[in-house]
Amino acid sequence: RTQFCRCYLYWEFPCNLRVAMGLAHWYAGLLIASRSSVVPAAAVEPLSLLDPAEIFTPVQREGAAAPGERFSNASKPPLPTNAWWQNTVLPPSNGTSGNVFQMPYFLLLDEAGVKVMQPFEKELPAQQFFDENFAMTVGFGENESDSISGPSASYWDEMTLGMSWWLGGQEAMHLAIVRGSPYITAEFHEVIPQVSAKQALRPGGFKVDGHTHACDREPVAGSYFTFELYHSDMTWLFFVPRGSNWTCSAGEWSVNLTATKPIRSAVRLALVNGCATGSGPYTDYHCRTQSKEYQEDTYSELLIEHAGCYPRNSSISYEVADTAEVTWSWGKHCLPGWEAASLLQLAWPVHLPLLGSAPLGIVTPFKDLCGEALPIIGDSWKLRYSLIPDTGLKPFRPIKEEFRAELLEVLRGPKSARWNGDLPDKDFDLPRNMKLGAGDTYWSGKFLARLARIIVIADELGQSHEPYFEDMVERLLERTSTWLDPNSSANPFLYDKSWGGLVACGCDYNDCNGTCKPVCKNPTSPPSKCPALHDPEHNFGNAWYNDHHFQYGYFVYAAAVASHFRPQWGQQWREHILALVRDYANPSAADPHYPVTRHKDWFLGSSWASGITKAWPRGRNQESASEAIASYYAIYAYGCALNLTDPSLGKQLMDLGRLLTAMETHAVEMYYHVRPNQSMYLNYSYKIVGVLWQNQAQHWTWFGDNDFVISGIQLIPVIPALEPFLKPDWVHYHLPGYMHSCQRDPNCTAMGWSWPVCTELAVINAENARTCLQQQPSDVFAISRPASNGQSYVNALHWIATRPSEAFAATQTSPPSFSTIAACNPLLLLSVFFLMSKPM
């Protein structure tokens, strides 16, 4: 688990739900006339407009947990907490930790302006770097730089961040950081701009409109300037309003180009070559990154042709039917004197299968952790996603008849479900402390979802008329209600008015070593006394916005099942459940209480789990891709539950959940599942990623670096929506090493990591997977086992029983066997118990 770790809607018929997302915060007091023409779509009703402070205790954040000075004074909540650019508004934002991976550039922002750098790789596995010494800086002339303040975030949407610098209370520079733009564009407002580098020019390395020119402090007019730099061996183009006057000065370790007078327009900077000659003193890594197929003249011409117009905001719309079509559009402005041209943007491998049109056959100088960037021309893109089948709470295909008897035995007895002696799964209940809400939100959510999955499977097996089924449902209602009700839970949810989000108070847990009633020793009133608000490691960083989609996704799934079987209960708790949904997947900027899709990176499609704790040098991160998928599937499930009582809201949630699930699955399948001869990750010899950072793919997790741990965390929870994530070709490649890792280490079985091997095996050989599951220890799903306590025997067997026919036609081979020696290791079990019971 991660330790530090406004879209506008309108209904349009007769087509299916179409959602137009004007994913922009607009603050009118900060807008200048040149931007006023960009207006988001008219807002309509979001999921809910209820102020969460009416049902949850409100709290204001203080100190390090409060929004920092990098947010403009006009920036009011809700504020982003997990955005791709979050580093630049978190401490320490002024150092290299505050880097923003804009794609394709690294950016560092400070009072002097923005430093622009090309990413490059070294020998370290799957990690990209930048060198501040080789940065090009866009900023201010010397006479004005001392009076400038900033930067601060003044505007954002899902693929754009606007940062502002100020002079005398007026905006002096506005930097439009646009995802995927090969240019960095800054608008200046009656100030003198400057571009500079702390390195020498090559002889004849300064050009004006393509012609060599002396860099001699004499005024020169042009439309674009070329800098051929010696130390980095890089070549940059700098685009300005046509006919504007500039002066160039150069030294042994510097070059500066400064406007001769203040301007009110934009300038644009673009890298044209990262390895111009291959002979610079520090070119090794940059030249290794750049493709040998690269042709500078071709790419340079493309940059010049499309430099005249630039994007400064984005909007997203989507339509969900049998597939989902997502449209990205960019608001466009143009430089004075330049001909209007379509926007030039870059696409990465994650985009290419989704686009209807192919990219240009032109190589760029950019290759990074996300792959090789290719140019695409157009003011909008359309991306088409395949969706999970619309089967409601049921699996994508019926249970194989030959599994039915065994499923029933595990569910209702007499066969043990291997979690508590001879008890079957119908008797599962939460640990005592979590029944009272005296625990953390991650483990508690997992137990609730475990119970919910058992109920869904029991219903599919035709057991809904049985008395024990009613008992299970009532148990789920009671346990879920305890957590939703802030007056009942010992670890109540609070509404954070500073950021706009739902956070948990936290629990300093005590049960007198099992001899007394579990309690949270900490007070919950006033909320400022809540421990999680002050400790970023408490409750897995929940109050610091780590992992909300992981944690709340479990709660939402449990609430979906409860609402399905007890619609009246669902009506009673609807606003509480929607508060959880809105927290991590709010689709509407018209909702004044939550940011839009808190974790989702719309450009890549995946999510970022890390919150507001601090700026990380490696950028944002996410560990468990499968839990991210499950969180968005839970929204679909909740929509299904509401569809009969509120078809409009139900359909909206179903479509949203299916889309977000598809986006997450497509992206993480590419970036977490490493295939033979892959070209994205340099020197990465592993077949799976444990933690994906913006700047590193890491074979590691926050709780261990064993391969069986890294593989297993990408397999939980087992739900129908996991199927598109586990493609057979990758499973064939990955599974043998995963099996070997688990079989050679008894801790794999002891901690409950052995059963996910059976889950993955089922993708290619369902019968062997069944045998694999039957060979598991007698307590493999015990609540004391951290890797399996959110799962159940009947759920794992149900997964196997609903595999496609291809998985049952596989050639029979010997199934894996697992050592159970560690299951009797008292020291190891004691450590597991400590992990489960310690304060979070």
BAPA-65215 format. One record per residue (C-alpha): residue in three letters; x, z, y. Coordinates in steps of 0.02 Angstrom, whole numbers. Layout:
# residues N
R res     c1     c3     c2
R ALA      X      Z      Y
...
//
This chain:
# residues 840
R res     c1     c3     c2
R ARG      0      0      0
R THR     59    -35    174
R GLN    130    123    245
R PHE    142     45    418
R CYS     39    -45    363
R ARG   -764   -689   1005
R CYS   -830   -816    913
R TYR  -1000   -872    981
R LEU  -1142   -913    865
R TYR  -1284  -1034    875
R TRP  -1411  -1089    749
R GLU  -1438  -1272    720
R PHE  -1565  -1343    601
R PRO  -1607  -1438    491
R CYS  -1426  -1429    432
R ASN  -1356  -1272    353
R LEU  -1293  -1131    459
R ARG  -1174  -1198    586
R VAL  -1070  -1073    679
R ALA   -978  -1117    837
R MET   -842   -995    874
R GLY   -789   -987   1054
R LEU   -647   -877    999
R ALA   -591   -830   1173
R HIS   -586   -674   1280
R TRP   -612   -733   1457
R TYR   -578   -617   1602
R ALA   -646   -699   1758
R GLY   -543   -597   1880
R LEU   -383   -671   1807
R LEU   -434   -853   1800
R ILE   -366   -981   1922
R ALA   -460  -1136   1975
R SER   -367  -1251   1856
R ARG   -440  -1156   1706
R SER   -617  -1134   1762
R SER   -676  -1291   1671
R VAL   -641  -1213   1501
R VAL   -799  -1119   1452
R PRO   -838  -1054   1276
R ALA  -1001  -1096   1190
R ALA  -1157  -1001   1241
R ALA  -1169   -835   1151
R VAL  -1311   -792   1035
R GLU  -1349   -643    926
R PRO  -1202   -574    823
R LEU  -1219   -476    661
R SER  -1277   -325    761
R LEU  -1271   -264    939
R LEU  -1288    -79    897
R ASP  -1155     26    980
R PRO  -1063    110    835
R ALA  -1045    264    946
R GLU  -1230    293    915
R ILE  -1202    326    730
R PHE  -1018    377    723
R THR   -927    501    834
R PRO   -831    407    970
R VAL   -649    442   1007
R GLN   -523    386   1138
R ARG   -345    357   1080
R GLU   -197    437   1164
R GLY     -9    417   1169
R ALA     69    293   1050
R ALA   -101    257    973
R ALA   -175    194   1138
R PRO   -164     13   1196
R GLY      2     -9   1286
R GLU     56    -80   1452
R ARG     74   -255   1379
R PHE   -115   -269   1390
R SER   -174   -323   1563
R ASN   -272   -195   1665
R ALA   -420   -312   1651
R SER   -409   -317   1460
R LYS   -552   -211   1399
R PRO   -594   -168   1219
R PRO   -622   -232   1092
R LEU   -438   -276   1076
R PRO   -346   -360    933
R THR   -249   -245    818
R ASN   -183   -360    681
R ALA   -160   -527    770
R TRP    -17   -646    730
R TRP     52   -606    903
R GLN     27   -416    894
R ASN    214   -382    896
R THR    227   -428   1079
R VAL    104   -292   1136
R LEU    172   -152   1024
R PRO    323    -40   1052
R PRO    466    -82   1053
R SER    405   -246   1128
R ASN    557   -277   1237
R GLY    682   -290   1095
R THR    701   -415    955
R SER    566   -320    859
R GLY    441   -390    984
R ASN    468   -567    925
R VAL    320   -684    908
R PHE    327   -820    777
R GLN    225   -949    872
R MET    261  -1085    744
R PRO    374  -1178    761
R TYR    470  -1064    882
R PHE    521   -884    892
R LEU    481   -810   1062
R LEU    545   -654   1149
R LEU    457   -602   1309
R ASP    522   -489   1447
R GLU    514   -473   1636
R ALA    629   -623   1659
R GLY    517   -743   1562
R VAL    511   -811   1385
R LYS    658   -846   1270
R VAL    626   -991   1151
R MET    722  -1006    988
R GLN    722  -1112    831
R PRO    704  -1019    666
R PHE    839  -1043    535
R GLU    879   -979    362
R LYS   1033   -894    291
R GLU   1087   -853    114
R LEU    965   -707    103
R PRO    814   -750     -5
R ALA    663   -819     87
R GLN    703   -747    257
R GLN    711   -834    425
R PHE    809   -781    578
R PHE    834   -821    761
R ASP    985   -805    874
R GLU    951   -740   1049
R ASN   1117   -812   1106
R PHE   1049   -987   1076
R ALA    885   -961   1167
R MET    819  -1071   1306
R THR    737   -960   1438
R VAL    591  -1015   1546
R GLY    575   -898   1693
R PHE    599   -880   1880
R GLY    725   -926   2012
R GLU    849   -791   2060
R ASN    767   -750   2227
R GLU    601   -706   2145
R SER    647   -630   1979
R ASP    675   -454   2049
R SER    496   -444   2114
R ILE    410   -505   1956
R SER    315   -386   1842
R GLY    247   -415   1669
R PRO    218   -489   1548
R SER     44   -435   1496
R ALA    -84   -510   1379
R SER   -222   -580   1491
R TYR   -311   -700   1373
R TRP   -322   -737   1188
R ASP   -419   -831   1059
R GLU   -385   -855    874
R MET   -243   -980    895
R THR   -186   -950   1074
R LEU   -112   -806   1172
R GLY   -100   -807   1361
R MET     36   -697   1437
R SER     46   -670   1624
R TRP    183   -621   1745
R TRP    137   -553   1915
R LEU    202   -560   2094
R GLY    119   -459   2232
R GLY    -37   -433   2128
R GLN    -58   -619   2094
R GLU    -21   -713   1933
R ALA    148   -797   1953
R MET    169   -873   1780
R HIS     48   -899   1637
R LEU    123   -936   1467
R ALA      4  -1022   1346
R ILE     71   -980   1173
R VAL    -19  -1105   1063
R ARG     -1  -1099    875
R GLY     75  -1259    806
R SER    127  -1336    972
R PRO    300  -1416    974
R TYR    307  -1376   1160
R ILE    312  -1209   1250
R THR    209  -1227   1408
R ALA    212  -1115   1562
R GLU    102  -1131   1716
R PHE    180  -1075   1881
R HIS     78  -1024   2033
R GLU    174  -1046   2196
R VAL    337   -980   2129
R ILE    503  -1061   2086
R PRO    526  -1095   1900
R GLN    691  -1103   1808
R VAL    749  -1151   1635
R SER    918  -1084   1576
R ALA   1033  -1057   1428
R LYS   1183   -944   1399
R GLN   1291  -1082   1328
R ALA   1386  -1234   1387
R LEU   1328  -1412   1406
R ARG   1415  -1546   1306
R PRO   1510  -1673   1412
R GLY   1378  -1789   1484
R GLY   1247  -1674   1408
R PHE   1130  -1667   1559
R LYS   1009  -1813   1578
R VAL    868  -1857   1696
R ASP    729  -1965   1625
R GLY    847  -2015   1484
R HIS    996  -2059   1595
R THR   1157  -1959   1604
R HIS   1172  -1864   1768
R ALA   1294  -1742   1844
R CYS   1246  -1558   1838
R ASP   1319  -1525   2011
R ARG   1193  -1420   2109
R GLU   1130  -1573   2201
R PRO    940  -1600   2205
R VAL    876  -1725   2079
R ALA    699  -1788   2049
R GLY    632  -1828   1876
R SER    495  -1811   1750
R TYR    595  -1740   1606
R PHE    770  -1672   1582
R THR    882  -1669   1430
R PHE   1001  -1527   1385
R GLU   1131  -1562   1252
R LEU   1210  -1393   1216
R TYR   1382  -1364   1145
R HIS   1382  -1195   1059
R SER   1216  -1211    968
R ASP   1228  -1401    947
R MET   1046  -1410   1002
R THR    959  -1535   1114
R TRP    807  -1486   1217
R LEU    686  -1582   1327
R PHE    610  -1504   1482
R PHE    454  -1588   1555
R VAL    401  -1562   1736
R PRO    275  -1636   1860
R ARG    329  -1814   1897
R GLY    439  -1829   2050
R SER    472  -1643   2072
R ASN    646  -1593   2134
R TRP    768  -1483   2040
R THR    949  -1427   2048
R CYS   1063  -1408   1897
R SER   1210  -1289   1886
R ALA   1325  -1261   1738
R GLY   1468  -1148   1689
R GLU   1576  -1112   1539
R TRP   1437  -1009   1459
R SER   1282  -1057   1558
R VAL   1168  -1194   1619
R ASN   1021  -1177   1740
R LEU    892  -1298   1806
R THR    792  -1229   1954
R ALA    653  -1306   2058
R THR    698  -1331   2240
R LYS    533  -1255   2299
R PRO    383  -1162   2229
R ILE    266  -1263   2120
R ARG     86  -1245   2064
R SER     90  -1335   1899
R ALA    151  -1324   1721
R VAL    319  -1358   1640
R ARG    351  -1390   1455
R LEU    501  -1357   1343
R ALA    531  -1437   1172
R LEU    672  -1438   1046
R VAL    719  -1616   1002
R ASN    868  -1582    888
R GLY    933  -1426    804
R CYS   1090  -1510    736
R ALA   1136  -1647    860
R THR   1315  -1681    804
R GLY   1347  -1562    660
R SER   1510  -1512    743
R GLY   1465  -1363    853
R PRO   1554  -1196    825
R TYR   1395  -1109    762
R THR   1296  -1248    682
R ASP   1300  -1205    498
R TYR   1130  -1123    481
R HIS   1038  -1236    602
R CYS   1105  -1391    518
R ARG   1057  -1322    348
R THR    878  -1301    408
R GLN    855  -1475    481
R SER    808  -1618    365
R LYS    939  -1751    332
R GLU    799  -1879    356
R TYR    777  -1828    537
R GLN    790  -1963    670
R GLU    810  -1894    846
R ASP    763  -2052    940
R THR    597  -2070    848
R TYR    545  -1890    872
R SER    606  -1887   1053
R GLU    497  -2037   1094
R LEU    348  -1951   1017
R LEU    377  -1794   1120
R ILE    392  -1894   1281
R GLU    238  -1997   1244
R HIS    128  -1843   1222
R ALA    208  -1722   1345
R GLY     87  -1759   1486
R CYS    -57  -1653   1420
R TYR    -54  -1481   1344
R PRO   -172  -1360   1255
R ARG   -205  -1193   1337
R ASN   -347  -1124   1232
R SER   -431  -1158   1066
R SER   -603  -1147    989
R ILE   -661  -1148    810
R SER   -824  -1203    732
R TYR   -874  -1213    551
R GLU  -1014  -1276    442
R VAL  -1046  -1211    267
R ALA  -1137  -1310    132
R ASP  -1064  -1360    -36
R THR   -896  -1356     52
R ALA   -844  -1283    219
R GLU   -786  -1391    363
R VAL   -687  -1301    497
R THR   -655  -1388    662
R TRP   -515  -1336    778
R SER   -524  -1398    957
R TRP   -404  -1369   1100
R GLY   -444  -1360   1285
R LYS   -328  -1485   1370
R HIS   -241  -1490   1540
R CYS   -118  -1619   1606
R LEU     40  -1620   1710
R PRO     27  -1703   1881
R GLY     85  -1883   1880
R TRP     86  -1901   1691
R GLU    -31  -2015   1596
R ALA   -164  -1928   1496
R ALA   -121  -1926   1311
R SER   -190  -1850   1152
R LEU   -116  -1684   1102
R LEU     34  -1679    987
R GLN     26  -1533    866
R LEU    119  -1487    706
R ALA     47  -1460    532
R TRP    124  -1365    387
R PRO    101  -1386    199
R VAL    -42  -1262    200
R HIS   -141  -1381    312
R LEU   -107  -1547    230
R PRO   -227  -1534     79
R LEU   -366  -1484    198
R LEU   -349  -1623    326
R GLY   -446  -1784    312
R SER   -309  -1882    399
R ALA   -127  -1888    351
R PRO     10  -1832    472
R LEU    125  -1956    555
R GLY    269  -2013    447
R ILE    395  -1938    568
R VAL    515  -1798    523
R THR    531  -1653    645
R PRO    678  -1533    666
R PHE    570  -1389    602
R LYS    573  -1309    431
R ASP    533  -1126    415
R LEU    463   -998    295
R CYS    295  -1089    294
R GLY    373  -1256    250
R GLU    416  -1417    341
R ALA    316  -1454    498
R LEU    246  -1629    522
R PRO    168  -1704    680
R ILE    -17  -1740    701
R ILE    -99  -1821    852
R GLY   -271  -1768    908
R ASP   -368  -1650   1019
R SER   -458  -1578    868
R TRP   -431  -1556    681
R LYS   -555  -1547    539
R LEU   -509  -1446    385
R ARG   -615  -1446    228
R TYR   -614  -1298    109
R SER   -680  -1287    -69
R LEU   -794  -1137    -89
R ILE   -829  -1016   -229
R PRO   -992  -1053   -321
R ASP  -1146   -977   -243
R THR  -1193   -868   -392
R GLY  -1236   -705   -304
R LEU  -1170   -548   -386
R LYS  -1152   -636   -553
R PRO   -994   -723   -619
R PHE   -966   -909   -603
R ARG  -1024   -938   -783
R PRO  -1121   -838   -912
R ILE  -1045   -712  -1031
R LYS   -987   -787  -1196
R GLU  -1112   -732  -1327
R GLU   -976   -671  -1445
R PHE   -923   -541  -1315
R ARG  -1094   -467  -1285
R ALA  -1091   -336  -1423
R GLU   -920   -271  -1376
R LEU   -966   -264  -1192
R LEU  -1120   -161  -1233
R GLU  -1020    -43  -1343
R VAL   -893    -13  -1205
R LEU  -1030      3  -1074
R ARG  -1151    122  -1160
R GLY  -1056    183  -1313
R PRO  -1012    224  -1446
R LYS   -849    135  -1405
R SER   -734    224  -1285
R ALA   -704    139  -1117
R ARG   -531    218  -1114
R TRP   -548    318   -955
R ASN   -601    492  -1013
R GLY   -594    526  -1198
R ASP   -739    450  -1292
R LEU   -846    420  -1139
R PRO   -913    244  -1111
R ASP   -911    161   -940
R LYS  -1093    205   -901
R ASP  -1037    385   -877
R PHE   -903    346   -748
R ASP   -907    447   -589
R LEU   -791    478   -443
R PRO   -668    623   -443
R ARG   -743    783   -376
R ASN   -658    777   -206
R MET   -710    598   -173
R LYS   -891    637   -214
R LEU   -882    750    -61
R GLY   -790    626     48
R ALA   -637    738     38
R GLY   -507    604      7
R ASP   -432    448     80
R THR   -528    288    111
R TYR   -421    176     -1
R TRP   -437    266   -168
R SER   -616    320   -132
R GLY   -668    142    -93
R LYS   -590     82   -255
R PHE   -688    210   -358
R LEU   -851    163   -273
R ALA   -821    -22   -307
R ARG   -776     18   -488
R LEU   -944    101   -513
R ALA  -1031    -44   -425
R ARG   -949   -173   -539
R ILE  -1006    -77   -694
R ILE  -1184    -82   -629
R VAL  -1178   -269   -595
R ILE  -1113   -303   -771
R ALA  -1242   -189   -849
R ASP  -1379   -284   -758
R GLU  -1309   -449   -821
R LEU  -1314   -378   -997
R GLY  -1500   -343   -978
R GLN  -1484   -154   -960
R SER  -1576   -130   -795
R HIS  -1729    -57   -884
R GLU  -1628     79   -969
R PRO  -1631    259   -904
R TYR  -1441    266   -895
R PHE  -1444    115   -779
R GLU  -1556    209   -658
R ASP  -1435    355   -668
R MET  -1287    242   -623
R VAL  -1378    167   -475
R GLU  -1429    338   -410
R ARG  -1250    396   -430
R LEU  -1188    248   -328
R LEU  -1318    278   -192
R GLU  -1272    460   -176
R ARG  -1084    433   -175
R THR  -1091    289    -51
R SER  -1212    381     63
R THR  -1093    528     72
R TRP   -956    416    141
R LEU  -1069    320    260
R ASP  -1146    477    333
R PRO  -1025    557    458
R ASN  -1118    721    440
R SER  -1089    726    251
R SER   -914    658    226
R ALA   -769    778    241
R ASN   -668    629    304
R PRO   -794    549    422
R PHE   -782    379    504
R LEU   -758    379    692
R TYR   -782    241    819
R ASP   -621    205    915
R LYS   -676    157   1091
R SER   -499    118   1149
R TRP   -470    -27   1029
R GLY   -645    -59    963
R GLY   -644    -14    780
R LEU   -699    104    643
R VAL   -566    227    587
R ALA   -567    377    470
R CYS   -529    552    529
R GLY   -410    589    386
R CYS   -404    731    260
R ASP   -275    868    237
R TYR   -334    893     59
R ASN   -337   1058    -34
R ASP   -420   1112   -197
R CYS   -316   1268   -232
R ASN   -227   1172   -371
R GLY   -393   1135   -454
R THR   -464   1311   -444
R CYS   -580   1293   -294
R LYS   -698   1167   -214
R PRO   -602   1021   -137
R VAL   -596   1028     53
R CYS   -511    945    199
R LYS   -422   1087    288
R ASN   -419    997    454
R PRO   -559   1006    582
R THR   -661    850    618
R SER   -728    909    785
R PRO   -673    874    915
R PRO   -613    708    841
R SER   -448    724    934
R LYS   -403    852    801
R CYS   -416    724    661
R PRO   -246    709    575
R ALA   -252    522    545
R LEU   -265    486    731
R HIS    -91    558    760
R ASP      3    514    601
R PRO     26    329    562
R GLU     65    368    380
R HIS    -92    472    352
R ASN   -228    386    249
R PHE   -115    233    229
R GLY   -118    208    418
R ASN   -306    179    424
R ALA   -325    251    599
R TRP   -183    137    654
R TYR   -278    -14    585
R ASN   -175    -43    429
R ASP   -267   -119    282
R HIS   -445   -107    348
R HIS   -499   -262    253
R PHE   -426   -192     90
R GLN   -509    -22    111
R TYR   -676    -69    189
R GLY   -697   -217     73
R TYR   -717    -95    -71
R PHE   -849      4     25
R VAL   -943   -154     75
R TYR   -948   -215   -106
R ALA  -1015    -47   -164
R ALA  -1145    -51    -25
R ALA  -1192   -230    -72
R VAL  -1231   -179   -250
R ALA  -1325    -24   -192
R SER  -1427   -129    -69
R HIS  -1464   -259   -203
R PHE  -1540   -133   -323
R ARG  -1616    -20   -192
R PRO  -1669   -125    -41
R GLN  -1747     27     45
R TRP  -1581    118     35
R GLY  -1498    -37    104
R GLN  -1618    -40    251
R GLN  -1584    143    287
R TRP  -1395    120    293
R ARG  -1388    -59    357
R GLU  -1308    -21    525
R HIS  -1177     90    445
R ILE  -1133    -46    321
R LEU  -1131   -179    456
R ALA  -1014    -69    556
R LEU   -888    -85    413
R VAL   -916   -274    402
R ARG   -902   -295    590
R ASP   -742   -195    592
R TYR   -641   -317    486
R ALA   -744   -476    486
R ASN   -848   -482    645
R PRO   -882   -668    674
R SER   -946   -657    852
R ALA   -865   -632   1022
R ALA  -1037   -585   1083
R ASP  -1013   -421    989
R PRO   -943   -306   1125
R HIS   -883   -174   1002
R TYR   -763   -260    881
R PRO   -631   -396    890
R VAL   -661   -558    797
R THR   -605   -563    614
R ARG   -478   -425    641
R HIS   -351   -474    508
R LYS   -377   -661    492
R ASP   -243   -785    546
R TRP   -351   -939    572
R PHE   -201  -1055    587
R LEU   -129  -1011    417
R GLY   -291   -953    336
R SER   -220   -791    267
R SER   -228   -616    340
R TRP   -110   -486    412
R ALA   -132   -307    354
R SER    -12   -216    470
R GLY    -90   -136    623
R ILE    -34    -51    783
R THR    102     66    718
R LYS    247    -31    792
R ALA    324   -202    813
R TRP    418   -253    656
R PRO    571   -366    666
R ARG    502   -466    519
R GLY    333   -485    605
R ARG    161   -449    533
R ASN    142   -421    346
R GLN     18   -415    203
R GLU     48   -350     27
R SER   -102   -372    -89
R ALA   -171   -548    -73
R SER   -300   -513   -208
R GLU   -372   -365   -114
R ALA   -386   -475     41
R ILE   -484   -603    -60
R ALA   -594   -463   -127
R SER   -631   -398     47
R TYR   -703   -564    104
R TYR   -796   -589    -61
R ALA   -878   -421    -26
R ILE   -956   -494    133
R TYR  -1030   -635     29
R ALA  -1096   -507    -95
R TYR  -1176   -405     44
R GLY  -1256   -563    113
R CYS  -1329   -597    -59
R ALA  -1403   -423    -61
R LEU  -1487   -450    109
R ASN  -1544   -626     73
R LEU  -1715   -574      5
R THR  -1759   -450    143
R ASP  -1673   -535    290
R PRO  -1637   -718    247
R SER  -1563   -758    417
R LEU  -1433   -618    417
R GLY  -1406   -636    230
R LYS  -1366   -821    244
R GLN  -1251   -791    391
R LEU  -1151   -662    292
R MET  -1147   -767    135
R ASP  -1078   -917    228
R LEU   -952   -811    322
R GLY   -894   -725    164
R ARG   -875   -886     66
R LEU   -776   -967    206
R LEU   -658   -821    235
R THR   -633   -804     47
R ALA   -591   -989     32
R MET   -469   -982    177
R GLU   -380   -831    108
R THR   -371   -901    -68
R HIS   -302  -1070    -14
R ALA   -165   -993     92
R VAL   -108   -850    -18
R GLU   -108   -958   -174
R MET     21  -1065    -87
R TYR    126   -928    -10
R TYR    121   -792   -144
R HIS    128   -901   -300
R VAL    299   -983   -307
R ARG    316  -1138   -416
R PRO    466  -1227   -491
R ASN    566  -1332   -370
R GLN    474  -1259   -220
R SER    556  -1302    -54
R MET    487  -1170     64
R TYR    585  -1015     13
R LEU    774  -1034     17
R ASN    868   -944   -123
R TYR    709   -864   -188
R SER    723   -853   -376
R TYR    561   -759   -407
R LYS    392   -828   -457
R ILE    284   -715   -352
R VAL    287   -633   -181
R GLY    251   -448   -160
R VAL    242   -432     29
R LEU    225   -583    141
R TRP    294   -559    316
R GLN    292   -686    455
R ASN    482   -696    438
R GLN    511   -655    255
R ALA    436   -676     82
R GLN    485   -517     -8
R HIS    494   -480   -194
R TRP    449   -298   -164
R THR    301   -185   -131
R TRP    278    -28    -27
R PHE    279     76   -186
R GLY    404     -9   -301
R ASP    504   -165   -338
R ASN    473   -185   -524
R ASP    411   -358   -567
R PHE    261   -288   -658
R VAL    212   -191   -501
R ILE    235   -342   -388
R SER    134   -452   -506
R GLY      2   -322   -539
R ILE    -40   -285   -358
R GLN    -86   -468   -339
R LEU   -214   -453   -480
R ILE   -326   -312   -420
R PRO   -471   -293   -408
R VAL   -538   -406   -545
R ILE   -687   -498   -472
R PRO   -759   -673   -497
R ALA   -678   -734   -336
R LEU   -506   -705   -411
R GLU   -526   -862   -516
R PRO   -471   -995   -388
R PHE   -319   -889   -347
R LEU   -254   -893   -526
R LYS   -220  -1076   -560
R PRO   -171  -1114   -741
R ASP    -13  -1211   -698
R TRP     60  -1063   -605
R VAL      2   -939   -736
R HIS     94  -1038   -871
R TYR    250  -1028   -763
R HIS    238   -847   -711
R LEU    162   -755   -859
R PRO    310   -749   -982
R GLY    422   -658   -858
R TYR    281   -543   -806
R MET    246   -497   -988
R HIS    430   -465  -1020
R SER    444   -353   -867
R CYS    299   -246   -927
R GLN    350   -239  -1110
R ARG    527   -181  -1075
R ASP    479    -38   -959
R PRO    367    103  -1026
R ASN    318    147   -848
R CYS    215    -11   -843
R THR     96     61   -970
R ALA    109    241   -910
R MET     56    200   -733
R GLY    -82     82   -787
R TRP      2    -83   -745
R SER    -10   -159   -919
R TRP   -193   -211   -919
R PRO   -174   -338   -774
R VAL    -61   -436   -892
R CYS   -216   -463   -999
R THR   -311   -519   -845
R GLU   -186   -655   -807
R LEU   -167   -704   -989
R ALA   -355   -737   -996
R VAL   -333   -884   -878
R ILE   -243   -983  -1012
R ASN   -287   -894  -1175
R ALA   -445   -789  -1175
R GLU   -438   -737  -1358
R ASN   -262   -670  -1343
R ALA   -313   -583  -1182
R ARG   -452   -496  -1278
R THR   -328   -435  -1407
R CYS   -210   -383  -1267
R LEU   -346   -276  -1190
R GLN   -392   -198  -1358
R GLN   -211   -144  -1380
R GLN   -207    -45  -1219
R PRO   -184    145  -1225
R SER   -336    254  -1252
R ASP   -332    314  -1071
R VAL   -276    154   -985
R PHE   -420    163   -859
R ALA   -406    349   -825
R ILE   -428    399   -644
R SER   -254    476   -647
R ARG   -174    305   -668
R PRO   -150    232   -493
R ALA   -141     51   -549
R SER   -301     52   -651
R ASN   -412    187   -578
R GLY   -510     62   -475
R GLN   -548    -43   -629
R SER   -642    -18   -792
R TYR   -632    -77   -970
R VAL   -801   -164   -960
R ASN   -748   -256   -802
R ALA   -584   -315   -877
R LEU   -673   -372  -1037
R HIS   -808   -456   -932
R TRP   -674   -558   -843
R ILE   -609   -620  -1010
R ALA   -785   -655  -1073
R THR   -824   -768   -924
R ARG   -670   -879   -927
R PRO   -697  -1067   -933
R SER   -700  -1157  -1099
R GLU   -521  -1219  -1075
R ALA   -458  -1040  -1089
R PHE   -543  -1023  -1260
R ALA   -475  -1188  -1323
R ALA   -295  -1131  -1300
R THR   -174  -1137  -1447
R GLN   -170   -967  -1529
R THR     -6   -874  -1511
R SER     41   -693  -1539
R PRO    -33   -584  -1402
R PRO     81   -465  -1307
R SER    102   -287  -1363
R PHE    140   -139  -1251
R SER    232     22  -1281
R THR    127    178  -1260
R ILE    273    298  -1264
R ALA    263    331  -1079
R ALA     80    377  -1091
R CYS    138    542  -1168
R ASN    276    573  -1041
R PRO    219    733   -953
R LEU    340    715   -807
R LEU    280    540   -770
R LEU     97    591   -783
R LEU    133    738   -668
R SER    207    620   -538
R VAL     54    507   -552
R PHE    -61    657   -528
R PHE     39    707   -374
R LEU     22    533   -303
R MET   -166    540   -326
R SER   -192    713   -252
R LYS    -67    727   -110
R PRO   -131    720     69
R MET   -139    544    137
//
